[in-house]
Amino acid sequence: MSERSALRSRLEALTRELVKFGAVGGAGVVVNFAVFNLVRHLTEVPVVRASIVATVVATGTNYLGYRYFTYRDRDKQGRTKELTLFLLFSVVGLVIENGVLYIATYGFDWDSPLQSNVFKFLGIAVATLFRFWSYRTWVFRALPARKAVETAESFLADDSPRPRSASRR
């Protein structure tokens, strides 16, 4: 495979990943805004708390989408570790997302429904960049590269005699 072909293949894989990540994330944004606006308009819960509730609900739905759609081909070993890392990075994303809303609401007194939705959207956008990087790098790790697997398979298939270890008797 030529270097150009390998680069094209990696770019196509990244594009597919971004599209799938975006589809799941887009569904999560719809859930996030629906829950946020329902809680905000049907209860007396303050704006940032309503946003935190919405973010937590969206995070739960997103995990299912990422695990079983976007990253279904990724390593499935160590689900406890995967879920722990997902929750850890999701909390950081929650802080980023709601930090933007908090600053707008309490720092600048921008608290109308339109302003709250605009700053919630901006917070989601910034947090999404962090989430994409952290989920693909740390949570849903790629399986070993095909070349590494082929090398291991060829090593295992090698029928040449192996030298005996000095510790064997």
RODO-2510 file (C-alpha; in nm, 4 decimals, decimal comma):
residues 169
     n   res          X          Y          Z
     1     m     0,0000     0,0000     0,0000
     2     s     0,1430     0,3341    -0,0985
     3     e     0,1868     0,6173     0,1477
     4     r    -0,0787     0,8224    -0,0321
     5     s    -0,3233     0,5317    -0,0277
     6     a    -0,2579     0,4732     0,3427
     7     l    -0,3192     0,8411     0,4165
     8     r    -0,6413     0,8369     0,2147
     9     s    -0,7567     0,5268     0,4012
    10     r    -0,6860     0,6868     0,7400
    11     l    -0,8685     1,0063     0,6381
    12     e    -1,1698     0,8058     0,5186
    13     a    -1,1777     0,6137     0,8486
    14     l    -1,1537     0,9389     1,0460
    15     t    -1,4329     1,0905     0,8360
    16     r    -1,6575     0,7876     0,9018
    17     e    -1,5785     0,8141     1,2723
    18     l    -1,6576     1,1874     1,2772
    19     v    -1,9890     1,1305     1,0973
    20     k    -2,0914     0,8568     1,3413
    21     f    -1,9726     1,0615     1,6401
    22     g    -2,1694     1,3577     1,5048
    23     a    -2,4857     1,1510     1,4547
    24     v    -2,4774     1,0226     1,8114
    25     g    -2,3761     1,3640     1,9420
    26     g    -2,6532     1,5309     1,7408
    27     a    -2,9094     1,2984     1,8960
    28     g    -2,7557     1,3767     2,2347
    29     v    -2,7870     1,7509     2,1698
    30     v    -3,1574     1,7056     2,0906
    31     v    -3,2040     1,5105     2,4161
    32     n    -2,9957     1,7679     2,6055
    33     f    -3,1979     2,0667     2,4808
    34     a    -3,5334     1,8908     2,5200
    35     v    -3,4629     1,7969     2,8820
    36     f    -3,3053     2,1378     2,9556
    37     n    -3,6006     2,3352     2,8261
    38     l    -3,8583     2,1036     2,9861
    39     v    -3,6894     2,1271     3,3256
    40     r    -3,6317     2,5004     3,2860
    41     h    -3,9885     2,5844     3,1891
    42     l    -4,1852     2,3288     3,3919
    43     t    -3,9987     2,3603     3,7227
    44     e    -3,8352     2,6222     3,9389
    45     v    -3,4917     2,4573     3,9050
    46     p    -3,2259     2,7255     3,8381
    47     v    -3,0867     2,7411     3,4837
    48     v    -2,7449     2,5839     3,5445
    49     r    -2,8908     2,3014     3,7548
    50     a    -3,1473     2,2339     3,4817
    51     s    -2,8604     2,2204     3,2352
    52     i    -2,6665     1,9761     3,4516
    53     v    -2,9704     1,7453     3,4708
    54     a    -3,0053     1,7620     3,0922
    55     t    -2,6354     1,6957     3,0374
    56     v    -2,6453     1,3882     3,2613
    57     v    -2,9468     1,2450     3,0750
    58     a    -2,7831     1,3132     2,7367
    59     t    -2,4555     1,1574     2,8550
    60     g    -2,6361     0,8334     2,9368
    61     t    -2,7973     0,8133     2,5951
    62     n    -2,4713     0,9084     2,4253
    63     y    -2,2772     0,6280     2,5942
    64     l    -2,5129     0,3731     2,4415
    65     g    -2,4783     0,5334     2,0985
    66     y    -2,0999     0,5570     2,1142
    67     r    -2,0488     0,2038     2,2463
    68     y    -2,2948     0,0279     2,0141
    69     f    -2,2750     0,2462     1,7022
    70     t    -1,9780     0,4805     1,6701
    71     y    -1,7171     0,2633     1,8408
    72     r    -1,8737    -0,0830     1,8132
    73     d    -1,5593    -0,2123     1,6413
    74     r    -1,3315    -0,0927     1,9211
    75     d    -1,1822    -0,2949     2,2036
    76     k    -1,4555    -0,4304     2,4300
    77     q    -1,2258    -0,5606     2,7021
    78     g    -1,2423    -0,3930     3,0379
    79     r    -1,5931    -0,2462     3,0273
    80     t    -1,5604    -0,1263     3,3875
    81     k    -1,2506     0,0736     3,2972
    82     e    -1,4182     0,2005     2,9795
    83     l    -1,7271     0,3173     3,1664
    84     t    -1,5177     0,4738     3,4433
    85     l    -1,3113     0,6708     3,1907
    86     f    -1,6238     0,7647     2,9963
    87     l    -1,7834     0,9022     3,3119
    88     l    -1,4645     1,0831     3,4145
    89     f    -1,4257     1,2578     3,0779
    90     s    -1,8010     1,3217     3,0646
    91     v    -1,7796     1,5039     3,3979
    92     v    -1,5014     1,7229     3,2552
    93     g    -1,7229     1,7864     2,9513
    94     l    -2,0140     1,8672     3,1838
    95     v    -1,7991     2,1226     3,3669
    96     i    -1,6877     2,2817     3,0378
    97     e    -2,0403     2,2889     2,8950
    98     n    -2,2080     2,4226     3,2063
    99     g    -1,9168     2,6496     3,2943
   100     v    -1,9874     2,8505     2,9792
   101     l    -2,3552     2,8734     3,0756
   102     y    -2,2679     2,9611     3,4362
   103     i    -2,0396     3,2478     3,3297
   104     a    -2,3022     3,3843     3,0911
   105     t    -2,5826     3,3530     3,3466
   106     y    -2,4142     3,4664     3,6653
   107     g    -2,1171     3,6607     3,5312
   108     f    -2,3002     3,8654     3,2672
   109     d    -2,6630     3,8237     3,3824
   110     w    -2,7629     3,6786     3,0428
   111     d    -3,0534     3,4665     3,1610
   112     s    -3,3352     3,4961     2,9066
   113     p    -3,4520     3,1675     2,7509
   114     l    -3,2850     3,2606     2,4208
   115     q    -2,9568     3,3618     2,5877
   116     s    -2,9543     3,0459     2,7990
   117     n    -3,0037     2,8275     2,4921
   118     v    -2,7352     3,0124     2,2954
   119     f    -2,4768     2,9773     2,5716
   120     k    -2,5762     2,6181     2,6388
   121     f    -2,5154     2,5503     2,2686
   122     l    -2,1747     2,7226     2,2823
   123     g    -2,0841     2,5202     2,5910
   124     i    -2,1879     2,1982     2,4168
   125     a    -1,9752     2,2912     2,1139
   126     v    -1,6611     2,3513     2,3199
   127     a    -1,7195     2,0415     2,5338
   128     t    -1,7779     1,8296     2,2214
   129     l    -1,4266     1,8996     2,0958
   130     f    -1,2865     1,7799     2,4270
   131     r    -1,5171     1,4771     2,4358
   132     f    -1,4286     1,3657     2,0830
   133     w    -1,0579     1,3773     2,1595
   134     s    -1,0846     1,2093     2,5003
   135     y    -1,3339     0,9374     2,4031
   136     r    -1,1416     0,8255     2,0955
   137     t    -0,8024     0,8522     2,2681
   138     w    -0,8752     0,7076     2,6111
   139     v    -1,2199     0,5486     2,6336
   140     f    -1,2963     0,3642     2,3102
   141     r    -0,9456     0,2548     2,2210
   142     a    -0,8738     0,1153     1,8773
   143     l    -0,7999    -0,2504     1,8360
   144     p    -0,4425    -0,3354     1,7343
   145     a    -0,3491    -0,2229     1,3864
   146     r    -0,3948    -0,4784     1,1088
   147     k    -0,0214    -0,4828     1,0358
   148     a     0,0584    -0,5708     1,3970
   149     v    -0,1952    -0,8544     1,3864
   150     e    -0,0561    -0,9850     1,0589
   151     t     0,2968    -0,9738     1,2000
   152     a     0,1864    -1,1701     1,5049
   153     e     0,0021    -1,4225     1,2883
   154     s     0,3055    -1,4742     1,0640
   155     f     0,5267    -1,5188     1,3708
   156     l     0,2897    -1,7807     1,5123
   157     a     0,2661    -1,9575     1,1761
   158     d     0,6454    -1,9786     1,1415
   159     d     0,7337    -2,3511     1,1503
   160     s     1,1069    -2,3092     1,1990
   161     p     1,2501    -2,4790     1,5083
   162     r     1,2796    -2,2579     1,8127
   163     p     1,5876    -2,2588     2,0349
   164     r     1,5247    -2,4121     2,3739
   165     s     1,5484    -2,1894     2,6739
   166     a     1,8331    -2,2538     2,9179
   167     s     1,5814    -2,2733     3,2014
   168     r     1,3921    -2,5620     3,0354
   169     r     1,4949    -2,9134     3,1218
***
